[in-house]
Amino acid sequence: MQLVLKGSRLIDGTGRQPIADATLVIEDKVVTAVGGPEVPYAADAEVLELPGCTILPGFIDAHVHLTMPPVGDSFKVITSESDAMTALRAATHAQETLANGVTTVRDMGGKNYVDLALRDAIAGGMVPGPRMLASGRAVVMTGGHGWPTAREADGPDEVRKAVREQLKAGADVIKLMATGGVMTPGVEPGSPQLTYEELKAGVAEANKAGRRTASHAQGTTGIKNAVLAGITSIEHGIFLSDEVIELMLEHGTYLVPTLVAPYWIVKKGRAAGIPDYAVKKSEDVIEAHLASFRKALAAGVKIAFGTDAGTPFNEHGANTFELELLVENGMTPLQALEAGTRVSAELLGIEDKVGTLEAGKLADVVVVAGDPLADIKAVRNVQVVVKEGRIVKAKN
């Protein structure tokens, strides 16, 4: 049976102009037709009339942590609770994320492979949630950023083994820590951690298995090491120099800026229970982070949508606030929407399946009230979510 969505406009994610008085036809999990009011559909189709609404591809968040609760000290919670409790919490986070119109996520580090189990449970229909690509344990140097839930490794050979362990566990993507970060005490965002040689070894192992890579990389030296090592995406990219930006353009490296992560740490602050060291580091880097994003955008670096959801007060199910920050800091609304759909799909290597609304692709769809091209805040007003042709959320 066909499902038909009829809205005031449709933005297909390809860069084309929006379609007015749009009709989207879905059958057997895939989009079969996209166009205006003239598009035909079956007489017995289920038709949703959505006046005043915009039809969009389902959003793709390329950086989440579904196992982490968005509280003041996320690491403290997940390192002190059982894996069973973490799994139950993560399943709830997955449902909240899907209800926000995010139909695909790339999970950038879980706990004891709970993320891989959740991915499989969602794929098997056991629990509702977005399609997941998961990284398992991030690979870090001994004592490096995120070490409590990561796989520590020193030297190229140990990094190779650590990556092979993640591949054996079933990881879709490999995450490597190139620098320090905000949420780990005793490390600095700007300091390099895994060396170029270690990163190169990790990337090579991932590539041999056909997997893409991502690097938590905030300081300039660490970012440069990761780009030269062949990393697929730089996560955060707080201190981007002109040289590094040129290297990213040369290598085709993506940037996933996660502007929302430090935003909430600084906004909520110590009074909300966020550790003092995390607040201080965020306050120290937030302006450089925004400036680096603007420089990368102006230079033409490929920018994908990611939130770091699960960091303090960075809530699962509020993912699209990142799109608002992207626009606030220089993107056009259309650029932000494409970052959250097509560009993220390309980063994840799934652009043949999702990311745009085109005939033959999986029917992952979000419908929002209003026009996000006129006011990006319209992305908050999710009315309908469709994943693989099935309605998973619909407001009355």
C-alpha positions as CSV (number, residue, x, y, z in Angstrom):
1,M,0.0,0.0,0.0
2,Q,1.2,3.5,-0.8
3,L,1.8,6.2,1.7
4,V,1.5,9.7,0.3
5,L,2.6,12.9,2.0
6,K,1.3,16.2,0.7
7,G,2.8,19.4,2.1
8,S,3.2,23.1,1.2
9,R,6.7,22.5,0.1
10,L,9.4,19.8,-0.2
11,I,13.1,20.2,0.1
12,D,14.7,17.1,-1.4
13,G,18.3,17.7,-0.1
14,T,19.9,17.7,-3.6
15,G,20.4,21.5,-3.8
16,R,17.4,22.0,-6.1
17,Q,14.8,24.6,-5.3
18,P,12.0,23.6,-3.1
19,I,8.9,22.0,-4.7
20,A,5.7,23.9,-3.9
21,D,2.4,22.0,-3.2
22,A,4.5,18.9,-3.0
23,T,3.6,15.3,-3.2
24,L,5.8,12.4,-2.0
25,V,4.8,8.9,-2.7
26,I,6.2,6.0,-0.7
27,E,5.8,2.2,-1.3
28,D,7.7,-0.8,0.0
29,K,10.1,1.2,2.2
30,V,11.2,3.5,-0.7
31,V,10.3,6.7,-2.3
32,T,8.6,6.1,-5.7
33,A,7.7,9.6,-6.8
34,V,8.5,13.2,-5.8
35,G,6.9,16.3,-7.4
36,G,4.0,18.7,-7.3
37,P,0.3,18.2,-7.1
38,E,0.2,16.5,-10.5
39,V,2.1,13.4,-9.2
40,P,-0.3,10.4,-9.4
41,Y,-0.8,7.8,-6.7
42,A,-3.1,4.9,-6.0
43,A,-6.7,5.5,-5.1
44,D,-6.4,3.4,-2.0
45,A,-3.2,5.1,-0.8
46,E,-2.9,6.4,2.8
47,V,-2.7,10.2,2.3
48,L,-1.5,12.6,4.9
49,E,-2.5,16.2,4.1
50,L,0.1,18.5,5.8
51,P,-0.8,22.1,4.9
52,G,1.7,24.7,6.0
53,C,4.4,22.0,6.5
54,T,7.7,21.3,4.8
55,I,8.7,17.8,3.8
56,L,12.5,17.0,4.3
57,P,14.8,14.0,4.2
58,G,15.3,12.4,7.6
59,F,18.1,14.1,9.5
60,I,21.5,12.3,9.9
61,D,23.4,13.1,13.1
62,A,27.0,12.1,12.5
63,H,28.2,12.4,16.1
64,V,26.1,11.1,19.0
65,H,26.7,9.2,22.2
66,L,23.5,7.3,22.9
67,T,24.9,5.6,25.9
68,M,25.6,8.8,27.7
69,P,23.0,10.7,29.7
70,P,23.0,14.5,29.0
71,V,23.6,15.5,32.7
72,G,26.3,17.5,34.4
73,D,28.9,14.7,34.5
74,S,28.0,12.1,31.9
75,F,31.2,10.1,32.3
76,K,30.7,9.7,36.1
77,V,27.2,8.2,35.5
78,I,28.1,5.7,32.8
79,T,31.3,4.5,34.5
80,S,29.5,3.9,37.8
81,E,26.3,2.1,36.5
82,S,25.8,-1.4,35.2
83,D,26.0,-2.1,31.5
84,A,22.3,-3.2,31.7
85,M,21.3,0.2,33.0
86,T,23.4,1.9,30.3
87,A,21.6,-0.2,27.7
88,L,18.2,0.7,28.9
89,R,19.1,4.3,29.1
90,A,20.5,4.2,25.6
91,A,17.4,2.6,24.2
92,T,15.4,5.5,25.6
93,H,17.8,8.0,24.1
94,A,17.4,6.3,20.7
95,Q,13.6,6.7,20.8
96,E,13.9,10.4,21.7
97,T,16.4,11.0,18.9
98,L,14.1,9.3,16.3
99,A,11.1,11.4,17.5
100,N,13.2,14.6,16.7
101,G,13.3,13.6,13.1
102,V,16.8,12.1,13.2
103,T,16.5,8.8,11.3
104,T,20.2,7.9,11.1
105,V,23.0,8.4,13.6
106,R,26.7,7.7,13.8
107,D,27.5,6.8,17.4
108,M,31.0,8.0,18.3
109,G,31.8,5.9,21.3
110,G,29.8,3.8,23.7
111,K,30.5,1.7,26.7
112,N,31.5,-2.0,26.6
113,Y,29.9,-2.3,23.1
114,V,26.5,-1.4,24.3
115,D,26.3,0.8,21.2
116,L,26.8,-2.2,18.9
117,A,24.1,-4.2,20.7
118,L,21.7,-1.2,20.5
119,R,22.4,-0.9,16.8
120,D,21.6,-4.5,16.2
121,A,18.4,-4.3,18.4
122,I,17.1,-1.4,16.4
123,A,18.0,-3.0,13.1
124,G,16.2,-6.2,14.2
125,G,13.1,-4.3,15.2
126,M,13.4,-5.0,18.9
127,V,13.4,-1.4,19.9
128,P,12.5,1.8,18.0
129,G,15.4,4.2,17.1
130,P,17.3,5.7,14.3
131,R,19.5,3.6,11.9
132,M,22.8,3.4,13.6
133,L,26.4,3.2,12.6
134,A,28.5,2.5,15.7
135,S,32.2,2.8,16.5
136,G,32.5,0.6,19.6
137,R,35.4,1.7,21.8
138,A,37.3,4.8,20.7
139,V,41.1,4.2,20.4
140,V,43.1,6.5,22.6
141,M,46.6,6.7,24.0
142,T,47.1,5.6,27.6
143,G,45.3,8.2,29.8
144,G,44.0,9.9,26.7
145,H,40.7,11.7,26.2
146,G,37.8,9.5,27.0
147,W,40.0,6.7,28.4
148,P,37.4,5.4,31.0
149,T,35.3,3.9,28.2
150,A,37.9,3.6,25.4
151,R,40.6,1.2,24.3
152,E,44.0,2.5,25.3
153,A,46.9,1.8,22.9
154,D,50.4,3.1,22.5
155,G,52.5,2.8,19.4
156,P,51.5,1.9,15.9
157,D,51.3,-1.9,16.5
158,E,49.1,-1.5,19.5
159,V,46.8,0.9,17.7
160,R,46.6,-1.7,14.8
161,K,45.5,-4.4,17.3
162,A,43.0,-2.0,19.0
163,V,41.4,-1.2,15.7
164,R,41.3,-4.9,14.7
165,E,39.5,-5.5,18.0
166,Q,36.8,-3.0,17.1
167,L,36.4,-4.5,13.7
168,K,36.1,-8.0,15.2
169,A,33.4,-6.6,17.6
170,G,31.5,-5.4,14.5
171,A,32.2,-1.6,14.5
172,D,31.0,0.3,11.4
173,V,33.4,3.1,11.8
174,I,36.7,3.6,13.8
175,K,37.2,6.5,16.1
176,L,40.7,7.7,16.9
177,M,41.6,10.3,19.5
178,A,44.1,12.8,18.0
179,T,44.0,15.3,20.9
180,G,42.8,16.0,24.4
181,G,39.3,17.2,25.1
182,V,37.0,19.0,27.4
183,M,35.3,16.2,29.4
184,T,38.4,14.3,30.6
185,P,40.2,15.8,33.6
186,G,44.0,16.3,33.2
187,V,44.1,16.6,29.4
188,E,43.9,19.8,27.3
189,P,41.9,20.2,24.1
190,G,44.9,21.7,22.3
191,S,47.4,19.0,23.1
192,P,48.2,16.2,20.5
193,Q,47.7,12.7,21.7
194,L,47.9,9.8,19.3
195,T,50.8,10.5,17.0
196,Y,50.8,10.8,13.2
197,E,52.3,7.3,13.0
198,E,49.7,5.8,15.4
199,L,46.8,7.5,13.5
200,K,48.2,6.3,10.2
201,A,48.3,2.8,11.4
202,G,44.7,3.0,12.7
203,V,43.4,4.5,9.5
204,A,45.2,1.8,7.4
205,E,43.6,-1.0,9.4
206,A,40.2,0.5,9.1
207,N,40.6,1.1,5.4
208,K,41.7,-2.5,4.8
209,A,38.4,-3.6,6.2
210,G,36.4,-1.0,4.1
211,R,35.6,1.1,7.2
212,R,35.7,4.9,7.4
213,T,37.3,6.8,10.3
214,A,36.7,9.7,12.5
215,S,39.0,11.6,14.8
216,H,38.3,13.6,17.9
217,A,40.6,16.4,17.1
218,Q,40.6,19.8,18.7
219,G,44.1,21.2,18.7
220,T,45.9,22.3,15.5
221,T,48.8,19.8,15.6
222,G,46.5,16.8,16.3
223,I,44.1,17.9,13.5
224,K,46.9,18.2,11.1
225,N,48.2,14.7,12.1
226,A,44.8,13.2,11.6
227,V,44.2,14.8,8.2
228,L,47.6,13.7,6.9
229,A,47.0,10.2,8.2
230,G,43.9,10.0,6.0
231,I,41.1,10.4,8.5
232,T,37.6,10.7,7.0
233,S,36.3,13.3,9.4
234,I,37.5,15.7,12.0
235,E,35.2,15.9,15.0
236,H,35.0,19.4,16.7
237,G,38.0,21.1,14.9
238,I,38.3,23.8,17.5
239,F,41.7,25.2,16.5
240,L,41.8,25.2,12.7
241,S,44.7,27.0,11.1
242,D,44.7,28.2,7.5
243,E,47.3,25.4,6.7
244,V,45.0,22.8,8.2
245,I,42.0,24.0,6.3
246,E,44.0,23.8,3.1
247,L,45.0,20.3,3.9
248,M,41.3,19.4,4.6
249,L,40.3,20.7,1.2
250,E,43.2,18.9,-0.5
251,H,42.3,15.5,1.2
252,G,38.6,15.9,1.1
253,T,38.3,15.7,4.8
254,Y,34.9,16.4,6.4
255,L,34.4,18.6,9.5
256,V,31.7,17.8,12.1
257,P,31.8,20.9,14.2
258,T,29.4,20.0,17.1
259,L,28.9,23.6,18.0
260,V,26.2,22.7,20.4
261,A,28.5,20.8,22.8
262,P,30.5,23.6,24.3
263,Y,27.4,25.9,24.0
264,W,25.5,24.0,26.7
265,I,28.5,23.5,28.9
266,V,29.1,27.3,29.0
267,K,25.4,28.2,29.2
268,K,24.6,25.8,32.1
269,G,27.9,26.1,33.9
270,R,29.1,24.9,37.3
271,A,25.8,25.6,39.0
272,A,24.2,22.7,36.9
273,G,26.8,20.2,38.2
274,I,29.2,20.3,35.3
275,P,32.8,19.7,36.5
276,D,34.8,22.9,36.9
277,Y,37.5,21.7,34.6
278,A,35.0,21.1,31.8
279,V,33.4,24.5,32.2
280,K,36.8,26.3,32.3
281,K,38.1,24.5,29.2
282,S,34.8,25.2,27.3
283,E,34.9,28.8,28.2
284,D,38.5,29.0,27.0
285,V,37.8,27.4,23.6
286,I,34.3,28.4,22.6
287,E,35.2,31.6,20.7
288,A,38.1,29.8,18.8
289,H,35.7,27.0,18.0
290,L,33.2,29.4,16.4
291,A,35.9,31.2,14.5
292,S,37.3,28.0,13.1
293,F,33.9,26.9,11.9
294,R,33.4,30.2,10.1
295,K,36.8,29.9,8.4
296,A,36.2,26.4,7.3
297,L,32.8,27.3,5.9
298,A,34.2,30.3,4.0
299,A,36.9,28.1,2.6
300,G,34.5,25.4,1.3
301,V,35.4,22.6,3.7
302,K,32.7,19.8,3.6
303,I,30.7,20.3,6.8
304,A,28.4,17.6,8.2
305,F,25.8,17.7,11.0
306,G,26.8,16.3,14.4
307,T,25.8,17.2,17.9
308,D,27.9,15.2,20.4
309,A,24.5,14.5,22.0
310,G,25.0,13.0,25.5
311,T,27.5,15.6,26.6
312,P,26.3,17.9,29.5
313,F,22.7,19.1,28.8
314,N,23.2,18.3,25.1
315,E,19.9,16.4,25.0
316,H,19.0,13.4,22.8
317,G,15.9,14.5,21.0
318,A,17.0,18.1,20.7
319,N,19.6,17.4,18.0
320,T,18.3,19.9,15.5
321,F,19.4,22.9,17.7
322,E,22.8,22.4,16.1
323,L,21.2,23.4,12.8
324,E,20.2,26.7,14.4
325,L,23.7,27.3,15.6
326,L,25.1,26.5,12.1
327,V,22.9,29.2,10.7
328,E,23.6,31.6,13.4
329,N,27.3,31.3,12.6
330,G,27.2,31.8,8.9
331,M,25.4,28.9,7.0
332,T,22.3,29.7,5.0
333,P,19.3,27.6,6.1
334,L,19.6,25.5,3.0
335,Q,23.3,24.8,3.6
336,A,22.4,23.7,7.2
337,L,19.6,21.5,6.0
338,E,21.9,19.9,3.5
339,A,24.6,19.4,6.1
340,G,22.0,17.6,8.2
341,T,20.9,15.3,5.3
342,R,22.9,14.8,2.1
343,V,26.4,15.8,3.3
344,S,26.1,13.6,6.4
345,A,25.0,10.7,4.3
346,E,28.0,11.2,2.0
347,L,30.3,11.3,5.1
348,L,28.8,8.0,6.3
349,G,29.0,6.5,2.9
350,I,25.3,5.8,2.7
351,E,24.3,8.4,0.2
352,D,23.0,5.7,-2.2
353,K,20.3,4.8,0.4
354,V,19.4,8.0,2.3
355,G,20.1,11.7,2.6
356,T,17.9,13.0,-0.2
357,L,14.3,12.4,-1.3
358,E,14.6,10.8,-4.7
359,A,12.9,7.8,-6.3
360,G,14.5,4.6,-5.3
361,K,16.0,5.7,-2.0
362,L,14.8,4.6,1.4
363,A,11.8,6.6,2.6
364,D,13.4,8.4,5.6
365,V,11.3,11.6,6.0
366,V,10.7,14.3,8.5
367,V,7.9,16.8,8.2
368,V,8.1,20.1,10.1
369,A,5.5,22.9,10.6
370,G,6.5,26.1,8.8
371,D,9.3,26.9,6.4
372,P,12.8,26.3,7.7
373,L,14.3,28.3,4.8
374,A,12.5,31.3,6.1
375,D,13.2,30.5,9.8
376,I,15.5,27.6,10.6
377,K,13.8,27.3,14.0
378,A,10.9,25.5,12.2
379,V,13.0,22.3,12.5
380,R,11.9,22.2,16.1
381,N,8.3,21.7,15.1
382,V,8.4,18.0,14.0
383,Q,5.0,16.8,12.9
384,V,5.7,13.5,11.2
385,V,8.6,11.1,11.1
386,V,8.9,8.3,8.6
387,K,11.6,5.7,8.7
388,E,11.9,3.2,5.8
389,G,8.4,4.0,4.7
390,R,6.8,3.4,8.1
391,I,5.3,6.3,10.2
392,V,7.0,6.3,13.6
393,K,5.7,9.6,14.8
394,A,2.6,11.6,13.7
395,K,1.0,14.5,15.6
396,N,-2.8,14.6,15.6
